[in-house]
């Protein structure tokens, strides 16, 4: 497995973990009007948003890496 595939797989695992955390918190059945739980929910939403940015950057990196490999193979 190439390094890029490994990075992509790890990022996908990270994103999956963040989604699971968010889902588990939503399904916890607690009183979400409580300040502490609202703050926790907001933090998880921020993590999910940031992980999306990481995934977008990883997709760009992967694309650029493939272009680099293609150019390198021509020489």
C-alpha positions in Angstrom: 0.0 0.0 0.0 1.3 3.4 -0.9 1.9 6.1 1.7 -0.9 8.2 0.1 -3.4 5.3 0.4 -2.4 4.9 4.0 -3.0 8.6 4.7 -6.3 8.4 3.0 -7.4 5.4 4.9 -6.4 6.9 8.2 -8.3 10.1 7.4 -11.4 8.1 6.5 -11.2 6.3 9.8 -10.9 9.6 11.6 -13.9 11.0 9.8 -15.9 7.9 10.6 -14.9 8.2 14.3 -16.1 11.8 14.4 -19.4 10.9 12.8 -19.9 8.1 15.2 -19.1 10.4 18.2 -21.6 12.9 16.9 -24.3 10.3 16.4 -23.7 8.7 19.8 -24.0 12.1 21.6 -27.2 12.9 19.7 -28.6 9.5 20.7 -27.5 9.8 24.4 -31.0 10.8 25.4 -29.9 13.6 27.8 -31.4 17.0 28.4 -29.8 19.0 25.6 -31.1 22.2 27.1 -28.4 21.8 29.8 -25.6 24.3 29.2 -22.8 21.7 29.5 -24.4 19.3 27.1 -25.1 22.1 24.6 -21.4 23.1 24.9 -20.3 19.5 24.3 -22.6 19.3 21.3 -21.2 22.5 19.8 -17.6 21.2 20.3 -18.4 18.0 18.5 -20.0 20.0 15.7 -16.8 22.0 15.4 -14.7 18.9 15.3 -16.9 17.5 12.6 -16.6 20.7 10.6 -12.8 20.7 11.0 -12.5 17.1 10.0 -14.4 17.9 6.8 -11.7 20.6 6.1 -9.0 18.0 6.8 -10.7 15.6 4.3 -11.0 18.2 1.6 -7.3 19.0 2.1 -6.4 15.3 2.0 -8.4 14.9 -1.3 -6.4 17.8 -2.8 -3.1 16.3 -1.5 -4.0 13.0 -3.0 -4.9 14.6 -6.4 -1.6 16.5 -6.4 0.3 13.4 -5.4 -1.2 11.4 -8.2 -0.2 14.2 -10.7 3.3 14.2 -9.3 3.6 10.5 -9.6 2.4 10.7 -13.2 4.9 13.4 -14.1 7.7 11.5 -12.3 6.9 8.3 -14.2 7.3 10.2 -17.5 11.0 10.9 -16.8 
